[in-house]
Amino acid sequence: MKTKTILMEKIKESVASVLPVALIILLLSLTVTPLPNSIFISFLFGTFTMIFGLGLFTLGVDKSMTPMGEHVGATITKSKKLWLVIVVSLFVGTLVTASEPDLTVLAEAIPAIDTTTFIWAVSIGVGVFLVIAVLRIIFAIKLRYLLFISYGIIFLLAAFVSPDFLSVAFDAGGVTTGPLTVPFIMAMGVGIASIASDTSESGDSFGLMALCSAGPIIAILVLGLVYSVDGGTYTPEIITEFANSREFGMQFLHEIPHKLMEVATGLFPVVIFF
């Protein structure tokens, strides 16, 4: 019963997040950018499934990723083994980021870089900088020093890459605001700070995302020194129009296994690691 109540709260949060955007699109579709009937129906159905799916997703994150992050952070810090802290932080940061759905979307929109290469470059960038962020908490290093050095490296690399790669790199930095990465890394930081720090654990856990955001930027800028911006052409996804409701339903049922497989593939490394 308690879980049902929590689920309803999460669905309400999803409605608050999705509904404003849906209303704007609905208003535009009724005025300046009219949509074909089949696409309009697909949009309404997709909005409903997004609200319900996002509610389930956030419930799962709160019940699994957040407590897991705190437990992992506290446990590796209690071990007092620096090598274990470094290895676990690197693997956790890399695998959780690789599971981010928004990273896959971004990677598929960058034709100049192979999708797999892009995903793992960004993921390793987050993993490396999560190690740095964790060591900052353990050794009580001032955050501003590390930010100054990190962004100094970014500005130096930016002078040698194409402006197109520069914009892609900073977009990649946004992957650390994803729905999987943020709760897990923040929770892990709280767990580490609760054991290692003499000050406020919540205060020490802040700054993790700021440092981790620099990792993907540097990783993509390094790729920008190797890859050519003319390496491919982005092909936008073709929106399918449906002749009738049966065709729409069949297409929806056809896509479910593919999407489930994508989710399973993304979460598989994280599940195996833990």
N, C-alpha and C positions, 0 to 999 in steps of 0.2 A: 504493500500500500504506500509506503514511504517512497519507494522508487517511482511509483506511478505519479506521485505528487511532484517529485523532482523533475520527472520527464515533462510534466505539464508546464513547469516553470521554465524549462529549457526551450520548449516550443514557443512559449510566450516571448522569450528573448529573441528567438529566431524570427518571429513575426515582426517584432520591433526593428530588427535589422534588415529584413528582406522587403517588408511592405512599402516603406518609403520609396525604394528604388523601383519596385514593381509599379507603384502608382505613377511615378514619373514616366516610365516607359508606356504605361497604359494611356496616359494623357497625350504623349507624343504620337502614339499610334492612332489616336482618335482625331488628331489635328494635322500636324505637319508631315508626319511620316506614316501614312496608312499601311497596314500589313494585310497580306492575303488571309482569308479566313482560316486556312489550315495552320499557318504559322502563328496566328493569334491564339488559336486553341492550344497549340503546342506550348506557347508562352504561359498561358494560364495554368495548364497542367504542370508544366515545369516549375512554376512558382510554388504551387502546392507541395510538390514532392521535395523541393528545396527546403521549404520551411520545416517539414517533418524530418527530413534527413539531417538537416543542420542541428535540430534539437537532439536527435539520437547521437549525433557525432559529438556535440559538446558534453552530453551526459557521459559518453564513453571516455572522453578526455579527462573529465573531472574525477571519474571513478577509477581510472587506470593510470594515465600518463602523469598526472600531478602527484599522487601519492608515491608512484614508482620513482619519480624524479627525486623527491625528498629522501626516500629511503636509500637510493643509490648514492646520493651526495653525502648523506650522513655516514653510511657504511664505509665508503672508500676513504673518508677522512679519518674515521676512527681507526682504520688499519695502520695509519701513520707510515704507509709505504708510498713514497713519492712516485715511484714508477707505476704503481697501480692507479694512482690518481690520474696520471698523464695518459696512460693507455685507455682507461675506461672513458675519460672525458673525450678523447679523440674519437673512439668508436661510437660513443653515444651521440656526439654532435654530428658526426658524419651520417650515421644510419637514420637518425630521426629526420634530418634535413632531406635526405634522399627520399624519404617517404612523403614529403610535402606535396600535396596535389597541385598547389600553385606553381611549384618549381617545374613540374612536368609541363604545365601549360606554357610557361615562359620559354622553356627549352625548345618546345615544338614550334615556337614562333620565331626562332633564331636560325635561319637556314644556313648561315655561314659556319656554324659549329655543329658537329655531330651531337645529337640529342643526349646520348649516353655520356659523352665527354663533358658536355655542359653540366649535366646533373651532378656528376661525380666531382667535377672541379669545384662547383659551388659548395657541395656537401663537405668536401675535404677542407675547403676554406673555412667553413663554419666550425668544423671539428678542431682545426689547428688553433683558431682564435678562442674557442671554448676552453682549450687547455690553458692558453695565456690568461683568460679571464679567471679561471679557477685558481691558477697560481697567484694571481693578483690578490685574491681573497686570503689565501693561505699565508702569503708573505707580506700582507698589508701594504701593497704597493699603491701609490696614488694613481687613481684612474686617469687623471689629466695627463700624466706622463705617457702612459700607454696610448691614449688617444692621439696625443701630439705626434708620437712616433708613427703610429699606424696611418694617420692621414697624411703625414709627411711622405711616406712611401707611396700612398695613393696619388698624391699630386705629382710626385716624381715620375711614376709610371704613366700618368695621364699625358705627360708632355710628349710621349713617344708613340701613342696609339691613335688610331682613327677616332674622330669625334663620334662616329656611330657606335664604336665599341665602348666609348666612354659612357654614353647613355645606357647601353645594355648593362654595363658593369654596375651602375648605380641602381638600375632596376633589379638586378640580381641581389643587391644588398637588402632589398625589401622582403626576400624570402624568409628572413629571420623574424618577420612579423606574422608568419603563418600560424594556423590554428593548432598544429602539432608542436612546432618548435618553441613558441613562446611559453606555454604552460609547463612544458617539460624542463626547459633550460632554467626558467625562473625558479621552479620547484627544486631543481638540483642545486641551484645557487643558495637557496634558503637552507637546504639540508647541509651543505658544506659550511656555510657561515654559522649555523647553529652550533657546530662542533669546533671550528677553527678560529672563529673571531671572538674578540673580547667586547666588541661593540654590537650595535643593533644588527641582528641577522637580516632583517628586511632591507636595511640600508646597504649592507654589503652585497646583497644579491642584486641590487640595482647596478647598472653598468655592464652587466653580462651581455645584454642584447646590443648595447652600443658597440662593444668590442666585437661581438660575433658578426655584426653587420659589416664590419670592415673586411672580414675574411673573404666573402664572395666577391666583393669589389676588386680586391687585389688579385684573386684567382682569375677573374674574367679579364682584367687588364693584362695579366701575364699571357693568357691565351690570345689576347689582341696583338701581342708582339709576334705571334706565330701564325695565326690565321688571317686570311684576307677577308675583308668585308664583302667582297664580290663573290664569295664562295658558294652562293646559292640564291634562290628566289623563293620568297615566302608565298605559298599558295593558300589563300583563305578557305576556310571550310565552307562547302556548299550547303545551303539550307534547303532541306527537302520539303517540298510541298506535297500534301496528301490529298488524294481524290475523295476519300470518305473516311468515316470513323474506324472502320474495320482495318483499313490500311495503316492508319495511325496506331491502332492498338497492336497490330502485328509488328510494326517497326519498333515500338516501345518494348515489347516482349523480347524481340531479337537483340536489343541493345543491353538488356539487363545482365546476361552472362558475361559480356565483354567488360562492362563496367565493374562487375564484381571481381573479375579476374585482375583488372587494373588495380583495384583497391587491395586485393590479396597480395599482388606482386609488390606493391609499395610497402605494405606492413610486414611482409614476410621477414626481411632482415632484422627488423626491430624485435619481432616475436622470438626469432631464433636466438638473438643475442641475449635476451633476458630470460 
